[in-house]
Amino acid sequence: AMIIIEGADCTGKTTLAKKICEFQNAQYIHCSYHDSWNIKAYHRLLLHSAGKLEEMANVPCVIDRWALSEAAYGTTYRDGPSYDTAALSQEAIKAYNPTFILCRTDSAIGTHNRMKSERPEMFKNIAPVLTTFDKLASEGKHGTYILFDYEKHDIDLFVEAFAKPKRREHV
């Protein structure tokens, strides 16, 4: 089943996504961003490509960042998201019933500040976006989120608790 992992920079999304992919033999899909792209079309294409991959090839997919990220970063750093992210999330729920996970950890700000010295970061300050993610996820318009905090949860136990691999029929 499709899993969509959301959260601010430096909250453990990619670490969790790759761990789930390893556990489930799933396809990892990282959703990027550029202000010149048609983000709505890009997000819809990623969603339905992942859905077809699961449906036609029996390959589970994990999407790292997606509509909630567009909503949170767009609300925080631009004049709002570039499209109706809640409507696309509802489309995803209707079509694929994905599991949504929100990565959130109290050390994200410190980690982000450290990472800025090691690599280019798109944003100077992620503190306000953390608050926006919390607000948007709690509203429920983008689906129901399972919270993952790498400081409070054992990643292996977390992954095993909900991401049990399905038996696959061999053709």
C-alpha positions in Angstrom: 0.0 0.0 0.0 1.1 3.5 -0.8 2.8 5.5 2.0 3.2 9.3 1.9 5.7 10.8 4.3 5.5 14.5 5.1 7.3 16.9 7.4 9.7 19.9 7.5 13.3 19.7 6.5 15.5 17.7 8.9 12.6 15.7 10.6 13.7 12.3 9.4 11.4 11.8 6.3 14.1 10.4 4.0 15.5 8.1 6.7 12.1 6.7 7.5 11.1 6.4 3.8 14.3 4.5 3.0 13.8 2.2 6.0 10.2 1.4 4.9 11.4 0.8 1.4 14.0 -1.6 2.6 11.5 -3.4 4.8 8.8 -3.7 2.1 11.0 -3.9 -1.0 9.2 -0.7 -2.0 9.9 2.0 -4.6 11.2 5.2 -3.1 9.9 8.4 -4.8 11.3 11.8 -3.6 9.2 14.7 -4.5 11.2 17.8 -5.3 10.2 21.4 -5.9 11.1 24.3 -8.2 9.1 27.5 -8.4 9.0 27.3 -12.2 7.3 23.9 -12.3 3.6 23.2 -12.5 3.6 21.6 -9.0 0.0 20.5 -9.2 0.6 18.5 -12.4 3.9 17.2 -10.9 2.2 16.0 -7.7 -0.7 14.4 -9.6 1.7 12.6 -11.9 3.8 11.3 -9.0 0.7 10.1 -7.2 -0.9 8.3 -10.2 2.5 6.9 -11.3 3.0 5.4 -7.9 -0.6 4.1 -7.9 -0.1 2.4 -11.3 3.2 1.0 -10.2 1.5 -0.6 -7.2 -1.6 -1.7 -9.2 0.1 -3.0 -12.3 3.5 -4.2 -11.1 2.6 -5.0 -7.4 5.4 -2.7 -6.3 4.6 -0.8 -3.1 5.6 2.9 -3.2 6.8 5.4 -0.6 6.5 9.1 -1.5 8.9 11.4 0.4 7.1 14.9 0.5 4.0 15.7 -1.4 0.9 17.9 -1.1 1.1 18.7 2.6 4.6 19.9 2.1 3.4 22.2 -0.7 0.7 23.5 1.6 3.0 24.0 4.6 5.9 25.6 2.7 3.6 27.6 0.4 1.7 29.0 3.3 4.8 29.8 5.3 7.1 31.2 2.6 4.9 32.2 -0.3 1.4 33.6 -0.8 0.0 30.1 -0.2 0.2 26.8 -1.9 0.2 26.8 -5.7 -2.9 24.6 -5.9 -5.7 23.1 -3.7 -3.5 20.6 -1.9 -6.4 19.4 0.3 -8.4 18.4 -2.9 -5.5 16.5 -4.3 -5.0 14.7 -1.0 -8.7 13.7 -1.0 -8.2 12.4 -4.6 -5.3 10.3 -3.3 -7.4 8.9 -0.5 -10.3 8.0 -2.8 -8.0 6.4 -5.4 -5.4 4.7 -3.3 -6.1 5.1 0.4 -2.5 5.8 1.3 -1.0 5.8 4.7 0.1 9.3 5.7 3.0 9.8 8.1 4.1 13.2 9.6 7.7 13.3 10.7 8.1 15.8 13.5 10.9 16.1 16.0 11.9 18.8 18.5 15.5 18.8 17.4 14.7 19.7 13.7 15.6 23.3 14.1 19.0 22.5 15.6 19.6 19.8 12.9 18.6 22.2 10.2 20.9 24.9 11.5 23.8 22.4 11.5 23.0 21.1 8.0 23.0 24.7 6.6 26.7 24.7 7.4 27.3 21.4 5.6 25.0 21.8 2.5 22.9 24.4 0.7 19.4 24.6 2.3 16.5 26.2 0.5 15.2 28.0 3.7 17.1 29.8 6.4 14.6 29.1 9.1 12.3 26.1 9.4 10.7 27.0 12.8 7.6 28.6 11.3 7.1 25.7 8.9 7.1 23.2 11.7 4.1 25.1 13.2 2.3 25.2 9.9 2.8 21.4 9.4 1.3 20.8 12.8 -1.7 23.0 12.1 -2.4 21.6 8.7 -2.0 17.9 9.7 -4.3 18.4 12.7 -7.1 19.9 10.5 -7.6 16.6 8.7 -8.2 18.1 5.2 -5.1 16.4 3.9 -5.8 13.0 5.5 -5.2 11.4 8.9 -1.5 11.4 9.8 0.5 8.9 11.9 3.2 10.9 13.9 6.8 9.7 13.7 9.4 11.3 15.9 12.8 9.6 15.5 13.8 10.9 19.0 10.8 9.2 20.6 10.1 6.1 18.4 12.4 3.2 17.6 12.4 3.3 13.8 12.6 -0.5 13.3 9.6 -1.1 15.7 7.7 1.8 14.0 8.2 0.4 10.5 7.3 -3.2 11.6 4.2 -2.1 13.4 2.4 -0.8 10.3 4.4 -1.7 7.2 4.2 -5.4 7.2 5.1 -6.7 3.8 2.3 -8.2 1.8 2.7 -11.7 0.4 3.3 -11.5 -3.3 2.1 -14.0 -5.7 4.7 -15.1 -8.2 3.7 -15.4 -11.8 
